[in-house]
Amino acid sequence: MNLLETIMSAQSGDVVKKMAEANGLEVGDALKALGSLIPGVAGNLKENSQQGNGLDSLFQALQKGQHNQYLDDPQAAVSSRGIQDGNNILGHILGSKDASRQLASRAANETGLD
């Protein structure tokens, strides 16, 4: 199963539904956005795995938080705390706010979503 399928199937799709609702999107548009974002995230994960402590740093951050709660309670994922936790993890994966913004901009251009 690939990462997109894993996200889509989490909590019978409730994670994607809540994410779509929180962003004023239809579920199909949320899936389109995820489909555009995931290759960039996966590419950065691959790059991190080839660096000395890249993945160790990410795993430590994931272990310190209680990130499973966001799969168990999709509403928590779109709370201010969930968004902040997500931004922190993206910082570990992508390396900087600029890289995150570039990925978001590229996905917006590919999907036509703001």
C-alpha positions as CSV (number, residue, x, y, z in Angstrom):
1,M,0.0,0.0,0.0
2,N,1.4,3.4,-0.9
3,L,1.3,6.5,1.4
4,L,-1.7,8.0,-0.3
5,E,-3.7,4.8,0.0
6,T,-2.7,4.6,3.7
7,I,-3.9,8.1,4.3
8,M,-7.1,7.5,2.4
9,S,-8.0,4.4,4.3
10,A,-7.1,5.8,7.8
11,Q,-10.3,5.7,9.9
12,S,-12.3,4.6,6.9
13,G,-11.5,7.8,5.1
14,D,-12.4,10.1,8.0
15,V,-9.0,11.7,8.0
16,V,-9.3,12.9,4.4
17,K,-12.9,14.0,5.0
18,K,-12.0,16.1,8.0
19,M,-9.0,17.5,6.2
20,A,-11.2,18.5,3.3
21,E,-13.8,20.0,5.6
22,A,-11.2,22.0,7.5
23,N,-9.9,23.5,4.3
24,G,-13.3,24.1,2.6
25,L,-12.6,21.4,-0.1
26,E,-14.5,18.5,-1.6
27,V,-13.0,15.1,-0.8
28,G,-12.0,14.7,-4.4
29,D,-10.1,18.0,-4.3
30,A,-8.4,17.0,-1.0
31,L,-7.3,13.7,-2.6
32,K,-6.0,15.6,-5.6
33,A,-4.0,17.9,-3.3
34,L,-2.6,14.9,-1.4
35,G,-1.7,13.2,-4.6
36,S,0.3,16.2,-5.7
37,L,2.0,16.8,-2.3
38,I,3.0,13.2,-1.4
39,P,5.7,12.7,-4.1
40,G,7.5,15.8,-2.8
41,V,7.2,14.6,0.8
42,A,8.4,11.1,-0.2
43,G,11.3,12.5,-2.1
44,N,12.5,14.5,0.9
45,L,12.1,11.4,3.2
46,K,14.3,9.6,0.8
47,E,16.9,12.3,0.8
48,N,16.8,12.4,4.7
49,S,17.4,8.7,4.8
50,Q,20.6,9.2,2.9
51,Q,21.9,11.8,5.4
52,G,23.7,11.0,8.6
53,N,21.0,11.7,11.2
54,G,18.1,12.9,9.0
55,L,15.7,10.0,9.7
56,D,16.9,9.7,13.3
57,S,15.9,13.3,13.9
58,L,12.5,12.7,12.3
59,F,11.9,9.5,14.3
60,Q,12.8,11.2,17.5
61,A,10.3,14.0,16.8
62,L,7.6,11.5,16.0
63,Q,8.3,9.5,19.2
64,K,8.2,12.6,21.4
65,G,4.7,13.5,20.2
66,Q,1.5,11.6,20.4
67,H,0.9,11.8,16.7
68,N,-1.2,8.6,16.6
69,Q,-4.0,10.6,18.1
70,Y,-4.5,12.3,14.8
71,L,-5.4,9.0,13.1
72,D,-7.6,8.0,16.0
73,D,-9.3,11.3,16.1
74,P,-9.3,13.1,12.7
75,Q,-10.9,16.2,14.2
76,A,-7.8,16.6,16.4
77,A,-5.6,16.7,13.2
78,V,-7.2,19.9,12.1
79,S,-7.1,21.6,15.5
80,S,-4.5,24.4,16.1
81,R,-2.4,21.9,18.0
82,G,-2.6,19.3,15.2
83,I,-1.7,21.9,12.6
84,Q,1.3,23.0,14.7
85,D,2.4,19.4,15.2
86,G,2.1,18.8,11.4
87,N,4.1,21.9,10.6
88,N,6.8,20.8,13.0
89,I,7.0,17.3,11.4
90,L,7.0,18.9,7.9
91,G,10.0,21.0,9.1
92,H,11.9,17.8,9.8
93,I,10.9,16.3,6.5
94,L,11.3,19.3,4.2
95,G,13.9,21.2,6.1
96,S,12.5,24.7,6.0
97,K,9.4,26.9,5.7
98,D,10.7,27.9,2.2
99,A,10.8,24.3,1.1
100,S,7.3,23.7,2.5
101,R,6.0,26.8,0.7
102,Q,7.7,25.7,-2.6
103,L,6.0,22.3,-2.3
104,A,2.6,23.9,-1.6
105,S,3.0,26.3,-4.5
106,R,3.9,23.5,-6.9
107,A,0.9,21.5,-5.7
108,A,-1.4,24.5,-6.1
109,N,-0.1,25.0,-9.7
110,E,-0.6,21.3,-10.5
111,T,-4.1,21.0,-9.0
112,G,-5.5,24.5,-9.5
113,L,-6.3,24.6,-5.8
114,D,-5.3,27.6,-3.7
